Amino acid sequence: MSNTLKRRTLLKAAGVSVAMPMLESMGTPQKTNAEEPPKRMVCICNTLGLHPDSIWPDKLGHSEYLEILDKHRNDFTLFSGLSHGHQLGRQAHDSEMTWLTAATKPGMDGFRNSISLDQVAANHLGYATRFPSLVLGSQTEKSQSYTSGGVMIPAETSPADLFAKMFIQGKPAQVEAEKRKLAQGQSILDKLKSQTEAVRVRGSRSDHHLLNDYLESVRQTEKNIGELQGWVDRPKPVVNAKQPQDIRDPRNLIGCIGLFVDLIPLILQTDSTRVITLMVQDHGTLTEIEGVNQGHHILSHHGQDEDKIKQLQKIESGIVNGFGRLLDGLKQRKETGIDLLQNTKVLFGSNLGNANAHDTHNLPIMLAGGSFKHGKTIEHDPKNNTQLSNLFLAMLHDMGIEQASFGQSNAVLNW
């Protein structure tokens, strides 16, 4: 009798089939002190970069984009000379995948992404909130958030749906239906676990490693289902805000960003989640801004053409304004006598230091809020860059997550 497993092998339970991972043989929530506001994290990436001459300050400390953020200048730090190592990928924009993970050689043969910064924080916090994290995208479901198994978490692209998920209470029948779905999911997972033992007997040593990863993901899903069941009957926060209307025109990038950044302070203030990412992407569309007649992606490859640079600056100014708008919203909302920004770290930047050349060095990175000292530009060596992961590690420590390393870190960034 052959011990070879068929490639189409499925695990089946309760009428549901779940695909197995490709095998060789086939060919706890953190408690927060009630007297202290919780620590939070928001990460925003503009995947098409920021024009270097417009972001980096001159000898007097001035730049076009810093002027936009002038009223918040004491609330954030601009870093130069930071990057992840070995970011050359198969495609020119593959570094989008690794901005929050620091995994090397994105998209190359055998590449497997690692866990992203936001998901490390979300896993540590668990279901202390209704949602451990929120993953948002301005255009598509593509995101920069990855699980410990290197699986991308799809982004929510509808501000209207996001508002409903956060603040609109389902009817009793809907709540009961959600309970049944969760209970069925638990039952299916129980049966799937038992069936993997038969597969393990016929698998190779390499298969066993993959099966262990698979079962670990099943165990995590079980835990998530159990935690979710505890939230189903809890009423959602009541807020004095109207559900936004989605912007259907993909050309209105700035308007879409505005809807999301207006919702984020409300979501954080109601403690619906403490970890949020937003990926700003605009490939293949013509951004609807007066004086702009070419697409954002095309303009990011301006070739030093002055007219293209002016158009690009108009788009990027709108995106930078969105970052400032978020800081406004966080500073306007108070808890225990202080504004939300003081307990919320906001990372804003890009995976490209020079989009015109697809250069992934000397990334434009801003960090606002949290318990850090701000108001300066911190310059690192523009040729021999400091690990961006060192800053990420400092952010995790500020969240109360005292792990020794993250990504490519070799120290905790201090300034």
C-alpha positions as CSV (number, residue, x, y, z in Angstrom):
1,M,0.0,0.0,0.0
2,S,1.4,3.4,-0.9
3,N,1.8,6.0,1.8
4,T,1.7,8.9,-0.7
5,L,-0.9,11.5,0.1
6,K,-3.0,12.9,-2.7
7,R,-2.6,16.6,-3.4
8,R,-6.3,17.1,-3.2
9,T,-6.5,15.7,0.3
10,L,-9.0,17.7,2.4
11,L,-10.0,17.7,6.0
12,K,-13.8,17.5,6.2
13,A,-16.2,18.2,9.1
14,A,-19.8,19.2,9.4
15,G,-20.2,19.4,5.7
16,V,-17.3,21.9,5.4
17,S,-14.0,21.1,3.6
18,V,-10.8,22.9,4.5
19,A,-7.8,22.7,2.3
20,M,-4.6,21.3,3.8
21,P,-1.3,23.2,3.5
22,M,1.0,21.9,0.7
23,L,2.9,18.9,2.2
24,E,6.1,17.2,0.9
25,S,4.2,13.9,0.6
26,M,1.8,15.5,-1.9
27,G,4.5,16.2,-4.3
28,T,-4.5,36.0,26.7
29,P,-5.7,39.5,26.8
30,Q,-3.7,42.1,28.6
31,K,-5.4,43.8,31.5
32,T,-5.2,47.5,31.6
33,N,-5.2,49.5,34.8
34,A,-8.6,51.2,34.9
35,E,-7.0,54.4,36.2
36,E,-4.6,54.6,33.2
37,P,-5.7,55.1,29.6
38,P,-4.6,52.2,27.3
39,K,-1.7,52.4,25.0
40,R,-2.5,52.4,21.3
41,M,-0.8,52.2,17.9
42,V,-1.8,53.5,14.4
43,C,0.4,52.8,11.4
44,I,-0.1,54.6,8.1
45,C,1.9,54.0,4.9
46,N,1.8,56.0,1.7
47,T,3.2,53.2,-0.6
48,L,4.2,55.6,-3.4
49,G,6.7,57.5,-1.2
50,L,7.1,61.2,-0.4
51,H,9.1,63.4,-2.7
52,P,12.5,63.8,-0.9
53,D,13.0,67.5,-1.7
54,S,9.6,68.2,-0.2
55,I,9.9,66.3,3.0
56,W,13.5,66.6,4.2
57,P,14.2,70.0,5.9
58,D,16.8,72.5,4.6
59,K,19.5,74.0,6.7
60,L,16.9,76.2,8.5
61,G,14.7,73.2,9.3
62,H,12.0,74.0,6.8
63,S,10.3,71.9,4.1
64,E,7.1,72.1,2.2
65,Y,5.5,69.1,3.9
66,L,6.7,70.1,7.4
67,E,5.0,73.5,6.9
68,I,1.7,71.6,6.4
69,L,2.2,70.0,9.8
70,D,3.6,73.2,11.5
71,K,0.9,73.4,14.3
72,H,1.8,69.8,15.2
73,R,5.5,70.2,15.1
74,N,6.0,69.5,18.8
75,D,3.9,66.4,18.6
76,F,6.0,64.3,16.2
77,T,9.5,63.4,15.2
78,L,10.8,63.1,11.6
79,F,13.5,60.5,11.1
80,S,16.0,60.2,8.3
81,G,18.4,57.4,7.6
82,L,16.1,54.5,8.6
83,S,15.3,51.5,6.4
84,H,15.0,47.7,6.3
85,G,17.9,45.7,4.9
86,H,17.6,43.6,1.8
87,Q,14.4,44.9,0.3
88,L,15.1,44.2,-3.3
89,G,12.2,42.1,-4.5
90,R,11.0,40.4,-7.7
91,Q,8.8,43.4,-8.5
92,A,9.7,47.1,-8.0
93,H,7.0,47.7,-5.4
94,D,7.3,44.4,-3.5
95,S,8.7,46.4,-0.5
96,E,5.1,47.3,0.2
97,M,4.7,43.8,1.7
98,T,7.5,44.2,4.2
99,W,7.2,47.7,5.5
100,L,5.7,46.5,8.8
101,T,7.5,43.1,8.9
102,A,11.1,43.8,7.8
103,A,11.2,40.4,6.1
104,T,14.0,40.2,3.5
105,K,13.9,39.8,-0.3
106,P,10.1,40.2,-0.7
107,G,8.5,38.3,-3.5
108,M,11.6,36.3,-4.4
109,D,11.6,32.5,-4.7
110,G,10.8,30.9,-1.4
111,F,9.8,34.2,0.2
112,R,7.6,33.9,3.3
113,N,6.6,37.0,5.1
114,S,6.9,37.4,8.9
115,I,4.5,38.9,11.4
116,S,3.9,42.6,11.1
117,L,4.4,45.2,13.9
118,D,0.7,45.7,14.4
119,Q,-0.1,42.0,14.7
120,V,2.6,41.6,17.4
121,A,0.8,44.3,19.4
122,A,-2.6,42.8,18.6
123,N,-1.6,39.3,19.7
124,H,-0.2,40.7,22.9
125,L,-3.4,42.6,23.7
126,G,-5.8,39.9,22.5
127,Y,-9.5,40.5,22.9
128,A,-9.2,43.2,25.6
129,T,-11.2,45.1,23.0
130,R,-13.9,43.9,20.6
131,F,-11.4,43.9,17.8
132,P,-7.7,43.1,18.5
133,S,-6.7,45.1,15.4
134,L,-8.2,46.9,12.4
135,V,-6.6,46.7,9.0
136,L,-7.7,49.4,6.5
137,G,-7.0,50.2,2.9
138,S,-7.7,53.2,0.7
139,Q,-8.3,51.3,-2.5
140,T,-8.1,47.4,-2.4
141,E,-8.1,44.6,0.2
142,K,-4.3,44.4,-0.1
143,S,-2.6,45.3,3.2
144,Q,0.7,45.4,5.0
145,S,-0.6,43.3,8.0
146,Y,0.7,39.7,8.3
147,T,0.0,36.9,10.8
148,S,2.8,35.0,12.5
149,G,2.4,32.4,9.6
150,G,3.1,35.1,7.0
151,V,-0.5,35.3,5.8
152,M,-1.8,38.7,4.7
153,I,-4.9,40.1,6.6
154,P,-7.3,41.6,4.0
155,A,-8.0,45.3,4.5
156,E,-11.4,46.9,5.1
157,T,-11.9,49.4,2.3
158,S,-15.4,50.7,3.2
159,P,-15.6,53.5,5.8
160,A,-19.4,52.9,5.9
161,D,-19.0,49.2,6.7
162,L,-16.3,50.0,9.2
163,F,-18.6,52.3,11.1
164,A,-21.4,49.7,11.1
165,K,-19.0,47.1,12.4
166,M,-17.9,49.4,15.2
167,F,-21.1,51.1,16.3
168,I,-24.3,49.7,14.8
169,Q,-25.9,47.1,17.0
170,G,-27.3,44.1,15.2
171,K,-30.9,43.0,15.7
172,P,-31.6,40.1,18.1
173,A,-32.0,37.7,15.2
174,Q,-28.7,38.8,13.7
175,V,-26.9,38.4,17.1
176,E,-28.3,34.9,17.5
177,A,-27.2,34.0,13.9
178,E,-23.7,35.2,14.8
179,K,-23.6,33.0,17.9
180,R,-24.6,30.0,15.8
181,K,-21.8,30.7,13.3
182,L,-19.2,30.9,16.0
183,A,-20.5,27.7,17.6
184,Q,-20.4,25.8,14.3
185,G,-16.9,27.1,13.7
186,Q,-15.8,25.7,17.0
187,S,-17.3,22.3,16.2
188,I,-15.7,22.1,12.8
189,L,-12.2,22.9,14.2
190,D,-12.6,20.2,16.9
191,K,-13.2,17.6,14.1
192,L,-10.5,18.9,11.9
193,K,-7.9,18.5,14.6
194,S,-8.7,14.8,15.1
195,Q,-8.4,14.1,11.4
196,T,-4.9,15.5,11.1
197,E,-3.6,12.6,13.1
198,A,-4.3,10.2,10.2
199,V,-2.4,12.6,7.8
200,R,0.5,12.8,10.3
201,V,1.0,9.0,10.2
202,R,1.7,9.0,6.5
203,G,3.6,12.4,6.3
204,S,7.3,13.0,6.1
205,R,9.4,15.0,8.7
206,S,8.9,18.1,6.6
207,D,5.2,17.5,6.6
208,H,5.2,17.3,10.4
209,H,6.6,20.8,10.6
210,L,3.9,22.1,8.3
211,L,1.2,20.3,10.2
212,N,2.5,21.7,13.4
213,D,2.2,25.2,12.0
214,Y,-1.3,24.4,10.6
215,L,-2.5,23.0,14.0
216,E,-1.1,26.1,15.8
217,S,-3.2,28.3,13.5
218,V,-6.2,26.1,14.3
219,R,-5.6,26.5,18.0
220,Q,-5.3,30.3,17.6
221,T,-8.6,30.3,15.7
222,E,-10.2,28.3,18.5
223,K,-9.0,30.8,21.0
224,N,-10.3,33.7,18.8
225,I,-13.7,32.1,18.5
226,G,-13.9,31.6,22.3
227,E,-13.0,35.3,22.8
228,L,-15.4,36.5,20.2
229,Q,-18.3,34.6,21.8
230,G,-17.8,36.7,24.9
231,W,-18.3,39.9,22.8
232,V,-21.4,38.9,20.9
233,D,-23.9,39.9,23.6
234,R,-22.1,43.1,24.7
235,P,-23.7,46.2,23.3
236,K,-21.6,48.3,20.9
237,P,-20.6,51.8,21.9
238,V,-23.2,54.6,21.3
239,V,-21.6,57.5,19.5
240,N,-22.8,60.9,18.5
241,A,-21.8,60.5,14.9
242,K,-23.4,59.6,11.6
243,Q,-22.4,56.7,9.4
244,P,-20.3,58.0,6.6
245,Q,-21.1,57.5,2.9
246,D,-18.5,55.7,0.9
247,I,-16.8,57.5,-1.9
248,R,-17.3,55.4,-4.9
249,D,-15.0,57.3,-7.2
250,P,-11.5,55.8,-7.0
251,R,-10.0,59.0,-8.2
252,N,-11.0,60.7,-4.9
253,L,-8.1,59.3,-2.9
254,I,-7.8,62.3,-0.5
255,G,-11.6,62.1,0.3
256,C,-11.3,58.4,1.1
257,I,-8.3,58.9,3.4
258,G,-10.3,61.7,5.1
259,L,-13.2,59.4,5.9
260,F,-10.9,56.9,7.5
261,V,-8.8,59.3,9.6
262,D,-12.0,60.9,10.9
263,L,-13.2,57.5,12.1
264,I,-10.0,56.4,13.8
265,P,-10.1,58.8,16.8
266,L,-13.7,57.7,17.4
267,I,-12.8,54.1,17.3
268,L,-9.9,54.5,19.6
269,Q,-11.8,56.7,22.1
270,T,-14.5,54.0,22.4
271,D,-11.8,51.4,23.0
272,S,-13.2,49.3,20.1
273,T,-9.6,48.5,19.2
274,R,-6.1,49.7,20.1
275,V,-4.2,48.8,17.0
276,I,-5.0,50.2,13.5
277,T,-3.2,50.2,10.2
278,L,-4.0,52.1,7.0
279,M,-2.4,51.4,3.7
280,V,-2.6,54.3,1.2
281,Q,-2.4,52.9,-2.3
282,D,-3.1,54.6,-5.6
283,H,-1.8,52.4,-8.4
284,G,-3.4,52.8,-11.8
285,T,-5.9,55.6,-11.1
286,L,-6.0,59.3,-11.9
287,T,-6.3,61.2,-8.6
288,E,-9.0,63.9,-8.7
289,I,-7.2,67.0,-7.7
290,E,-7.2,70.4,-9.4
291,G,-4.1,70.8,-11.5
292,V,-3.4,67.1,-11.7
293,N,-3.8,65.4,-15.0
294,Q,-1.8,62.2,-14.6
295,G,-1.9,59.2,-12.2
296,H,-0.2,59.2,-8.8
297,H,1.9,56.2,-9.8
298,I,3.1,57.8,-13.0
299,L,3.9,61.0,-11.3
300,S,5.9,59.3,-8.6
301,H,8.2,58.3,-11.5
302,H,8.7,61.9,-12.5
303,G,12.2,61.7,-14.0
304,Q,12.9,65.1,-12.5
305,D,10.3,66.7,-14.8
306,E,9.3,69.9,-12.9
307,D,5.6,69.8,-14.0
308,K,5.2,66.2,-12.9
309,I,6.9,67.0,-9.6
310,K,4.4,69.9,-9.0
311,Q,1.5,67.6,-9.7
312,L,3.0,65.0,-7.4
313,Q,3.4,67.5,-4.6
314,K,-0.3,68.4,-4.8
315,I,-1.2,64.7,-4.3
316,E,1.3,64.2,-1.5
317,S,0.3,67.4,0.2
318,G,-3.2,66.0,0.5
319,I,-1.9,62.8,2.0
320,V,0.3,64.7,4.5
321,N,-2.8,66.8,5.3
322,G,-4.6,63.6,6.1
323,F,-1.9,62.8,8.7
324,G,-2.3,66.2,10.2
325,R,-6.1,65.8,10.2
326,L,-5.7,62.6,12.2
327,L,-3.5,64.3,14.7
328,D,-6.1,67.1,15.0
329,G,-8.8,64.5,15.8
330,L,-6.7,62.7,18.4
331,K,-5.8,65.9,20.1
332,Q,-9.4,67.1,20.2
333,R,-10.6,64.0,22.1
334,K,-9.9,63.7,25.8
335,E,-9.8,60.9,28.3
336,T,-8.8,61.2,32.0
337,G,-7.9,64.8,31.4
338,I,-5.4,64.3,28.5
339,D,-5.8,64.0,24.8
340,L,-5.8,60.7,22.9
341,L,-2.5,61.4,21.1
342,Q,-0.6,61.2,24.4
343,N,-1.4,57.5,24.6
344,T,-1.5,56.8,20.9
345,K,1.6,56.3,18.7
346,V,1.0,57.2,15.1
347,L,3.6,56.0,12.6
348,F,3.4,57.7,9.2
349,G,5.8,57.1,6.3
350,S,6.6,55.0,3.3
351,N,8.4,51.8,2.1
352,L,10.1,53.9,-0.6
353,G,12.7,56.6,0.1
354,N,12.8,57.7,-3.5
355,A,9.9,56.4,-5.5
356,N,11.3,57.8,-8.7
357,A,14.0,55.1,-8.5
358,H,12.2,52.5,-6.4
359,D,14.8,53.1,-3.7
360,T,14.1,51.5,-0.4
361,H,16.8,53.4,1.6
362,N,16.5,56.5,3.7
363,L,12.7,56.1,4.2
364,P,10.6,59.1,5.2
365,I,9.4,58.2,8.7
366,M,7.4,60.2,11.2
367,L,6.3,59.1,14.6
368,A,3.8,61.2,16.6
369,G,2.3,60.8,20.1
370,G,3.0,58.1,22.7
371,S,5.4,58.8,25.6
372,F,8.3,59.9,23.3
373,K,9.9,63.3,23.1
374,H,9.1,65.1,19.9
375,G,9.6,68.3,18.0
376,K,12.9,67.5,16.2
377,T,14.3,65.9,13.1
378,I,16.5,62.9,14.0
379,E,19.2,62.3,11.4
380,H,20.8,58.9,10.9
381,D,23.5,58.0,8.4
382,P,21.9,58.4,4.9
383,K,24.3,55.8,3.4
384,N,24.6,53.3,6.2
385,N,21.1,53.3,7.4
386,T,19.9,52.5,10.9
387,Q,17.4,49.6,11.2
388,L,13.8,50.8,11.0
389,S,13.1,47.7,13.1
390,N,14.9,49.5,16.0
391,L,12.2,52.1,16.0
392,F,9.5,49.5,15.8
393,L,11.0,47.8,18.8
394,A,10.8,51.1,20.7
395,M,7.1,51.4,19.7
396,L,6.4,47.9,21.0
397,H,8.2,48.7,24.3
398,D,6.0,51.8,24.6
399,M,3.0,49.5,24.3
400,G,4.3,47.6,27.3
401,I,5.5,44.7,25.1
402,E,9.0,44.1,26.4
403,Q,10.3,41.7,23.7
404,A,14.0,41.5,23.0
405,S,13.8,42.0,19.2
406,F,11.7,42.6,16.2
407,G,12.4,42.0,12.5
408,Q,16.0,43.1,11.8
409,S,16.5,45.1,15.0
410,N,19.9,45.2,16.7
411,A,19.0,47.7,19.4
412,V,16.1,49.8,20.7
413,L,16.1,53.2,19.0
414,N,16.5,56.0,21.5
415,W,16.5,59.8,20.8
